[in-house]
Each structure stands twice: as C-alpha cells, then as structure tokens.
Amino acid sequence: MDAQINGLTLAYTDEGKGMPVVFVHGFPLNRNMWAPQVQALSRQHRVITVDLRGHGESDAPLWRYTMEQFADDLTGVLDHLSIQQAVMAGLSMGGYILFAFYRKYANRVNALILSDTRAQPDTDEGRAGRFNMAQSAYTQGSGAIADVMLSKLLCPASLHTRPELVQQVRGMITAMTLGGIAGDLMGMADRPDSVPLLRTIACPTLIIVGELDLATPPSDARLMSEQIPGAQLKIIPGAAHLPNLEQPEAFNDAVRSFLASIA
Ligand code: MLT
C-alpha cells in the first residue's frame, strides 16, 4: 500500500489487528528487513512497516534528508492510518529517527523499542566516513556500498553460512538510489546529540542489541538502558547489527514479551 505524505508517495505494509507497532528500518535497507517480525507478530498485533523516503518502494527525492523530516513522514503515515499512538520500533538509523520522533511527537508514542542504535551523534571521524561513503556511492554505485556494509551488518557466521540472508541484505542495498544513500548519509552526519533526551523518555522502553554488533556495540545499548528510566536491555547472542534477521526467534521473543508487559 502507499500514501501521499509531505508531497511524496510512501510505501507501507499494515498487517494484523490489535496494538499498533510501527517498525522503522535502518540504512541502507527498506521495510522488507522486517519480514520475520511482520509474519510472527501480526498474529497478535497490528504491525506496520514503512519504506522511508529514499528507500524501497517510496519516492527518493534528490535532496538532503533529516532525521526530523523522516519523523514527520512517520507521523504522516500514522495520521493516514488514523493511529493516535503506537509502539515505535527502530533499528540503527531507525533509532536515530525515533529520537527525533520522540522529541517532536512524544504524545504519539506508546512505547519505544530501540535496536542496534546509539544516542550519541557522529564523531568528526564518523562524519568524514559518511562523506567518503557518499563519494563511493557517487563514483561506483550501490554495489560498492553493499561491499562495505555487509560486514558491518552481519556477523561472520551469517556471512559465511547463510548465503540467502547475505543475498537478501545485498539486494536491499543495491536497490538503493544515489539520492537515497546520499540523503541518509547527510541526515545521519547532521543528527543532533540525543544523550540529553534519554533521561526525559517517560514511556516503556526496550533496548535490543546483537552481542557481536560492532557498528553500534552493546556499550552504546548499555548507555541508553542506564539513562532511560526503567528501560529493559536484551542482548542477542549470535547476531551483529541485524539481530531481527540473524536471530529472528530470539528477537521476536524479546519484542513479544515486551509488548505483553505493556498491553
Ligand atoms: C544503520 O544500520 O542504519 C547504519 O549502520 C547506521 C549508521 O551508519 O550510523
């Protein structure tokens, strides 16, 4: 399905009935990364996944993106679906977006699930890396981004023994347009420090991280869980930056029990 939001066509999936749970994907992926969650959780909940601008089947305007603008797009999807409040779940860049979302639309958030993300802004070195990645995308295309990103997203065991998973993730990355890749990179480089926000988060919060995540390691997850009042932390063994795809049962169990605890 799709909707006209903020002058763009945004694609989304809306499955099941019950408490709405919105899943926000990471960079440089799309809503298909949530397929195991849609399948498992839509039996009990209303599960919504959205292709952010620049991703999947949504429009990919050529311009600088911001985390706040992604948050505005998500609010547009909630309005389109007449959902006043939802559990908002984001992985990595999806988490950066949820910090912007909470800053502006806390009244729309029933609970937060923050997976493999961090509250700190980019370091100068991190920003320089974004610039270099945008240049690689510009000169060599999205295949070069897939080559760099795969080993950040998946743990060595997934890379070596799960060719279909590797192919699925590669396919999402190579489907990205240059506008989408560069827009995300500029948006992430410019995102503000969300550490001061953590203490003010007043909704139930679950933090999940892959034990082997090197991009946003368990130490980043611990920082969030120590500063967000009452937050729960779940570390998933045998997964790196995409525990929802690498260990879907463990990820879904964590989400399911969290949702049951707030229902
Ligand atoms: C993501 O998975 O969204 C990215 O790895 C986040 C980032 O590059 O900071």
Boltz pocket constraint, residues with backbone or C-beta under 6 A from the ligand:
constraints:
  - pocket:
      binder: B
      contacts: [[A, 25], [A, 26], [A, 27], [A, 28], [A, 91], [A, 92], [A, 93], [A, 94], [A, 116], [A, 188], [A, 215], [A, 241]]
      max_distance: 6.0
